[in-house]
Amino acid sequence: MTEPETGDPVPQSGAAPIRVFLVDDHGLFRSGVRAELDRGFADVSVVGEAGSVDEAVAAIRHLRPDVVLLDVHMPDGGGAEVLRQVRPELPGVVFLALSVSDAAEDVIAVIRAGARGYVTKTISGRDLADAVRRVHSGDAVFSPRLAGFVLDVFSDRPGAAPPGDPELDLLTRRERDVLRLLARGYAYKEIAGELFISVKTVETHVSSVLRKTQLSNRYELSRWASDRRLV
């Protein structure tokens, strides 16, 4: 049996390793990650892998791993779709995006869908194992070149979406604009004037937001928007 590399954590007596599941549509890449993590890190154990969204969803539901390493782009939907299907029913499973892409839209989409971090495939095995440990313990982890960008996007400025809020992600940009003004106390006519749209269009957007959030009136919407720092 291979001994852990010097300086790498080992499980405390009686402590189970962190159970990791791999999701990537390239089998060779999955094999490489599995070999790297299983080879020298006694506190990390790969318990399964999948090459498609459907396979991943079924296996994650069955195995209930601690951490899922998740590719962003796959032919049948990608990481965000896996998160959409699994995260609401398994909130204890932590997702870490592992992708070749460092494009802004990819990072934003998967973090908003609920991933706890995002690292690129240039990461070393030792750093990947450390990232797994950190997200498992509750930290958010990002590749160095992405960290500043993510902080800017998900800052406390008005309108910034907190990561992991699938309800907010259902709203269109225009619906968020209407909701923000509504929560500030604007009347429908004032919102229409501010956004250069008709009152009827404002009513349509409000009805859509109420339906998506399953709320019943503007007062509940205002509180909902305030909780999400939209105001």
Kinemage of the C-alpha trace (Angstrom):
@kinemage 1
@onewidth
@group {chain A} dominant
@subgroup {mainchain}
@vectorlist {calphas} color= white
{ca met a 1} P 0.000 0.000 0.000
{ca thr a 2} L 1.348 3.446 -0.909
{ca glu a 3} L 2.221 5.614 2.058
{ca pro a 4} L 0.850 9.168 2.147
{ca glu a 5} L 3.280 11.796 0.868
{ca thr a 6} L 5.190 13.621 3.571
{ca gly a 7} L 3.190 16.526 4.934
{ca asp a 8} L -0.179 15.303 3.629
{ca pro a 9} L -2.927 14.859 6.233
{ca val a 10} L -3.912 11.369 7.255
{ca pro a 11} L -7.257 10.442 8.791
{ca gln a 12} L -7.400 10.661 12.545
{ca ser a 13} L -7.889 7.353 14.278
{ca gly a 14} L -11.379 6.152 13.400
{ca ala a 15} L -12.048 9.038 10.990
{ca ala a 16} L -13.350 8.063 7.558
{ca pro a 17} L -11.700 9.489 4.429
{ca ile a 18} L -13.488 12.190 2.462
{ca arg a 19} L -15.600 10.367 -0.124
{ca val a 20} L -15.182 11.937 -3.564
{ca phe a 21} L -17.211 11.405 -6.740
{ca leu a 22} L -15.898 12.418 -10.202
{ca val a 23} L -18.072 13.807 -12.999
{ca asp a 24} L -16.398 14.344 -16.382
{ca asp a 25} L -17.208 13.143 -19.888
{ca his a 26} L -13.569 12.244 -20.603
{ca gly a 27} L -12.796 8.804 -19.226
{ca leu a 28} L -9.042 9.264 -19.486
{ca phe a 29} L -9.187 12.422 -17.406
{ca arg a 30} L -11.346 10.698 -14.771
{ca ser a 31} L -8.840 7.842 -14.595
{ca gly a 32} L -5.989 10.290 -14.113
{ca val a 33} L -7.731 12.192 -11.319
{ca arg a 34} L -8.734 8.952 -9.587
{ca ala a 35} L -5.178 7.614 -9.768
{ca glu a 36} L -3.739 10.887 -8.489
{ca leu a 37} L -6.098 11.169 -5.513
{ca asp a 38} L -6.047 7.485 -4.591
{ca arg a 39} L -2.273 7.194 -4.946
{ca gly a 40} L -0.987 9.320 -2.110
{ca phe a 41} L -3.723 10.933 -0.036
{ca ala a 42} L -5.007 8.679 2.710
{ca asp a 43} L -7.718 11.107 3.796
{ca val a 44} L -9.333 11.277 0.323
{ca ser a 45} L -11.073 8.349 -1.356
{ca val a 46} L -12.693 8.285 -4.817
{ca val a 47} L -15.892 6.258 -4.470
{ca gly a 48} L -17.311 6.566 -7.984
{ca glu a 49} L -17.363 8.386 -11.291
{ca ala a 50} L -19.715 9.255 -14.139
{ca gly a 51} L -19.392 10.532 -17.688
{ca ser a 52} L -22.843 12.045 -18.192
{ca val a 53} L -25.441 14.076 -16.329
{ca asp a 54} L -27.890 11.188 -16.019
{ca glu a 55} L -25.226 8.785 -14.760
{ca ala a 56} L -23.948 11.375 -12.315
{ca val a 57} L -27.364 12.216 -10.869
{ca ala a 58} L -28.264 8.554 -10.338
{ca ala a 59} L -24.897 7.643 -8.792
{ca ile a 60} L -24.699 10.687 -6.511
{ca arg a 61} L -28.190 9.967 -5.212
{ca his a 62} L -27.163 6.379 -4.524
{ca leu a 63} L -23.666 6.910 -3.110
{ca arg a 64} L -24.184 10.273 -1.370
{ca pro a 65} L -20.503 11.276 -1.493
{ca asp a 66} L -19.021 14.066 0.599
{ca val a 67} L -17.576 16.015 -2.348
{ca val a 68} L -18.352 15.934 -6.070
{ca leu a 69} L -15.695 17.080 -8.541
{ca leu a 70} L -17.773 18.424 -11.375
{ca asp a 71} L -16.935 19.270 -14.981
{ca val a 72} L -18.686 22.360 -16.307
{ca his a 73} L -19.199 21.307 -19.934
{ca met a 74} L -20.699 17.952 -20.893
{ca pro a 75} L -22.780 17.028 -23.953
{ca asp a 76} L -26.000 16.474 -22.016
{ca gly a 77} L -26.103 19.563 -19.820
{ca gly a 78} L -22.957 19.928 -17.764
{ca gly a 79} L -22.267 20.710 -14.146
{ca ala a 80} L -25.038 23.236 -13.631
{ca glu a 81} L -27.631 20.645 -14.641
{ca val a 82} L -26.226 18.092 -12.188
{ca leu a 83} L -26.431 20.736 -9.452
{ca arg a 84} L -29.980 21.655 -10.403
{ca gln a 85} L -31.161 18.073 -10.082
{ca val a 86} L -29.182 16.943 -7.042
{ca arg a 87} L -28.455 19.855 -4.740
{ca pro a 88} L -32.021 20.572 -3.514
{ca glu a 89} L -32.494 17.006 -2.273
{ca leu a 90} L -28.909 16.412 -1.069
{ca pro a 91} L -27.813 19.715 0.512
{ca gly a 92} L -25.052 17.953 2.448
{ca val a 93} L -23.145 17.046 -0.710
{ca val a 94} L -20.507 19.663 -1.602
{ca phe a 95} L -19.720 20.425 -5.250
{ca leu a 96} L -16.361 21.653 -6.541
{ca ala a 97} L -16.166 22.582 -10.223
{ca leu a 98} L -13.096 21.194 -11.994
{ca ser a 99} L -12.915 22.520 -15.526
{ca val a 100} L -10.588 23.435 -18.356
{ca ser a 101} L -12.580 26.662 -18.773
{ca asp a 102} L -11.910 29.851 -16.860
{ca ala a 103} L -14.518 31.847 -18.786
{ca ala a 104} L -16.531 34.281 -16.667
{ca glu a 105} L -19.915 32.937 -17.774
{ca asp a 106} L -18.956 29.377 -16.824
{ca val a 107} L -17.723 30.379 -13.382
{ca ile a 108} L -20.795 32.499 -12.641
{ca ala a 109} L -23.256 29.847 -13.839
{ca val a 110} L -21.886 26.991 -11.775
{ca ile a 111} L -21.362 29.054 -8.612
{ca arg a 112} L -24.887 30.441 -8.827
{ca ala a 113} L -26.125 26.879 -9.274
{ca gly a 114} L -24.541 25.984 -5.938
{ca ala a 115} L -20.931 24.871 -6.417
{ca arg a 116} L -18.720 25.671 -3.431
{ca gly a 117} L -15.665 26.419 -5.531
{ca tyr a 118} L -14.105 26.405 -8.977
{ca val a 119} L -10.632 25.221 -9.952
{ca thr a 120} L -9.123 24.645 -13.368
{ca lys a 121} L -7.659 21.401 -14.667
{ca thr a 122} L -4.139 22.808 -14.507
{ca ile a 123} L -4.262 22.218 -10.730
{ca ser a 124} L -1.759 19.767 -9.236
{ca gly a 125} L -2.851 16.592 -7.492
{ca arg a 126} L -1.683 17.881 -4.130
{ca asp a 127} L -3.564 21.175 -4.565
{ca leu a 128} L -6.687 19.345 -5.734
{ca ala a 129} L -6.648 17.132 -2.660
{ca asp a 130} L -6.256 20.257 -0.526
{ca ala a 131} L -9.184 21.908 -2.348
{ca val a 132} L -11.323 18.852 -1.618
{ca arg a 133} L -10.438 19.055 2.081
{ca arg a 134} L -11.197 22.766 2.205
{ca val a 135} L -14.631 22.658 0.551
{ca his a 136} L -15.490 19.650 2.709
{ca ser a 137} L -14.688 21.713 5.801
{ca gly a 138} L -16.852 24.619 4.597
{ca asp a 139} L -14.423 26.896 2.776
{ca ala a 140} L -14.967 28.309 -0.696
{ca val a 141} L -12.060 27.493 -3.013
{ca phe a 142} L -11.057 29.102 -6.314
{ca ser a 143} L -8.051 28.999 -8.594
{ca pro a 144} L -5.864 32.054 -7.854
{ca arg a 145} L -6.676 33.866 -11.086
{ca leu a 146} L -10.422 33.427 -10.481
{ca ala a 147} L -10.614 34.423 -6.820
{ca gly a 148} L -10.609 38.196 -7.302
{ca phe a 149} L -13.100 38.007 -10.135
{ca val a 150} L -15.512 35.889 -8.086
{ca leu a 151} L -15.294 38.284 -5.132
{ca asp a 152} L -16.144 41.176 -7.446
{ca val a 153} L -19.120 39.408 -9.014
{ca phe a 154} L -20.574 38.115 -5.750
{ca ser a 155} L -19.882 41.180 -3.624
{ca asp a 156} L -22.409 42.962 -1.450
{ca arg a 157} L -23.214 45.583 -4.070
{ca pro a 158} L -26.935 45.925 -4.913
{ca gly a 159} L -28.064 43.341 -7.400
{ca ala a 160} L -25.215 40.923 -6.836
{ca ala a 161} L -26.526 37.396 -6.545
{ca pro a 162} L -25.282 35.314 -3.651
{ca pro a 163} L -23.912 31.971 -4.776
{ca gly a 164} L -26.118 28.957 -4.456
{ca asp a 165} L -29.551 30.609 -4.750
{ca pro a 166} L -31.458 28.658 -7.406
{ca glu a 167} L -34.666 30.663 -6.793
{ca leu a 168} L -32.953 33.940 -7.622
{ca asp a 169} L -31.290 32.388 -10.643
{ca leu a 170} L -34.756 31.650 -12.075
{ca leu a 171} L -35.447 35.363 -12.508
{ca thr a 172} L -34.541 37.192 -15.689
{ca arg a 173} L -32.480 40.387 -15.558
{ca arg a 174} L -35.597 42.488 -16.251
{ca glu a 175} L -37.570 40.689 -13.521
{ca arg a 176} L -34.776 41.504 -11.063
{ca asp a 177} L -34.852 45.152 -12.132
{ca val a 178} L -38.617 45.318 -11.534
{ca leu a 179} L -38.317 43.466 -8.214
{ca arg a 180} L -35.565 45.801 -6.993
{ca leu a 181} L -37.673 48.903 -7.624
{ca leu a 182} L -40.783 47.263 -6.203
{ca ala a 183} L -38.909 46.454 -3.009
{ca arg a 184} L -37.825 50.105 -2.754
{ca gly a 185} L -41.459 51.143 -2.653
{ca tyr a 186} L -41.973 52.277 -6.252
{ca ala a 187} L -45.527 52.142 -7.648
{ca tyr a 188} L -46.098 50.236 -10.886
{ca lys a 189} L -46.344 53.509 -12.846
{ca glu a 190} L -43.058 54.723 -11.367
{ca ile a 191} L -41.338 51.429 -12.212
{ca ala a 192} L -42.640 51.689 -15.769
{ca gly a 193} L -41.239 55.194 -16.095
{ca glu a 194} L -37.885 54.244 -14.581
{ca leu a 195} L -37.416 51.235 -16.891
{ca phe a 196} L -39.099 52.735 -19.971
{ca ile a 197} L -41.690 49.978 -20.192
{ca ser a 198} L -45.483 49.938 -19.938
{ca val a 199} L -47.423 49.462 -16.709
{ca lys a 200} L -48.893 46.289 -18.197
{ca thr a 201} L -45.384 44.944 -18.768
{ca val a 202} L -44.518 45.727 -15.153
{ca glu a 203} L -47.596 43.793 -14.021
{ca thr a 204} L -46.588 40.870 -16.203
{ca his a 205} L -43.090 40.801 -14.693
{ca val a 206} L -44.441 41.006 -11.139
{ca ser a 207} L -46.866 38.147 -11.815
{ca ser a 208} L -43.994 36.077 -13.204
{ca val a 209} L -41.812 36.763 -10.160
{ca leu a 210} L -44.660 35.868 -7.782
{ca arg a 211} L -45.166 32.609 -9.630
{ca lys a 212} L -41.481 31.690 -9.650
{ca thr a 213} L -40.940 32.560 -5.981
{ca gln a 214} L -44.296 31.105 -4.882
{ca leu a 215} L -45.054 34.274 -2.912
{ca ser a 216} L -48.446 35.978 -2.748
{ca asn a 217} L -47.960 39.765 -2.548
{ca arg a 218} L -45.528 42.658 -2.967
{ca tyr a 219} L -44.782 42.821 0.748
{ca glu a 220} L -43.498 39.252 0.761
{ca leu a 221} L -41.556 40.028 -2.417
{ca ser a 222} L -39.941 43.057 -0.779
{ca arg a 223} L -38.779 40.981 2.173
{ca trp a 224} L -37.561 38.225 -0.185
{ca ala a 225} L -35.593 40.765 -2.255
{ca ser a 226} L -34.093 42.366 0.854
{ca asp a 227} L -32.920 38.992 2.161
{ca arg a 228} L -31.036 38.526 -1.122
{ca arg a 229} L -29.499 42.017 -1.107
{ca leu a 230} L -31.334 43.100 -4.246
{ca val a 231} L -32.586 46.345 -2.717
